[in-house]
Amino acid sequence: MGLKIYQVDAFTSAVFSGNPAAVCPLDHWLDDSVLQNIAMENNLAETAFFVKDSDRYQIRWFTPTVEVDLCGHATLATAYVLFHEENHKGDIIHFHSRRSGELTVVKTGDLLTLNFPSDPIEPVTISEQISACFNIHPQFAFKGKTDYLLVFKNEEEIKVLKPNIHQIAKLKARGVIVTAKGNEVDFVSRWFGPQVGVNEDPVTGSAHTTLTPYWSKKLNKTKLEAMQLSKRKGHLICKHLENRIEISGTARLYLKGELFLK
């Protein structure tokens, strides 16, 4: 049994940067165990699977160890594949996720814009458990639907921050977002998720559904420019729309091939 597979670098204008995601078009859903094994074999932060469903596409995302509720960069990668490789007609794609509801991607030239639900956050105490996760103490801490959000003094702290992966894995969350005001962009961030098999993610689109409302309020602006400061780096343009977030970026195809399951 052969399946098509693509690998796309998302939130970048050049290969070997941004966040790589695998994308697998399916005619029908395979067993969850097969999907998980494919993601494990790919060994990328995310593998996206989609099935055409009338005028929209059902979509799911898997890390090497678990299925996740939402993934921005793999959705961007999937949209890139549909627009450029799978003959999707028009400039808008409607996705449906059984975990996150309706999602859209709009194409404007090379720019792809995701429309995702906003993630409301609540302040939390900076416990000893949270403090033990990094070599620098955060100024503020919040909790969203799936992640902790830790705010630091400046961009330099985010760059030199050293995670204690063992301690982060003990937190009851999908992962931890660390952020600060940027020097050349509105805000910068990094994301750590050993709980889902991703020690540090190169570019985390879904984390920006948490980051954008915070920085929009903090900086008193609705359109923001962001940079994720992983080794590969990623550039995002974010817009706060009350209960929705627009996240825009570009992507580049790295490879396409075929999977053999037997």
C-alpha positions, 0 to 999 in steps of 0.5 A: 500500500503506497501513500503520498507524503510531502515535507514542507518547511513552514513559517519560512521563505527558505528550506532548512529553516522554519518548522518542517512538517510531514503531510499525508493526503488520505482517501479515507482514515486509517486506524489511529495506530497506523497514523501514529506509527507513520508520525513516529517513523517520520520523527518530525514535530508534526505529521498532518493527515487530511481527507477530502470531505465535500468542499472541506478537508478533515485534518488531524495532527500527530507528534511522534508520540501523541495526537494533538488538538491543534498544530499551526505549522502543519496546517500551514504546510497542509495548505501549501500542499493543497494549493501547490501540489494537490490542485485545490481550486480557489484561494481559501481552504476550509479545514475541520478538526474534530478537536478544534472545530472550523479552521481556514487558510487564505492564500494571498500571493505567497502568504498563507493566513491561518484563522484559528480560535483564540486561547484565553489565559489566566494568571497563575502563581510562579511555583517552585515547579515552574521556576525549576524549568529554566535557569532564569526566573520568569516575571509572570506566568499564565495558563491557557487551554493546553500550555503554560505561558511564561513572560521574561524580561527581554529578548536576550533572556529568551535567547540564552534560556536553558530548559530543564527538559526533565522538569518541564515534562512534569508539568500538567500541560502540553508544553511551555511557551516562553516569551518577551518583547522583541528588539526588532519585532513585537515579540519573540518566543520559544516553545518546549513540549517534552510531554508530547515528544517535542523537546523544543519546537522550531516554530509553533503556530498554535502557541501564537493563539496564546501569545497574540492576545497577550501581546495585543493587549500589552502593546495596544495593537491588533497586528503584530510581528513575531519571531520564534527564536529556535535554531531554525527560527521562524517569522510570523505575522499575527492579528488579534480578532477578539475570539479568533487569531490570524497567523500568516507566514510562507512555506517551502516544499522540501520533498515529496515521495511515497510511503510503503506500509506493507 
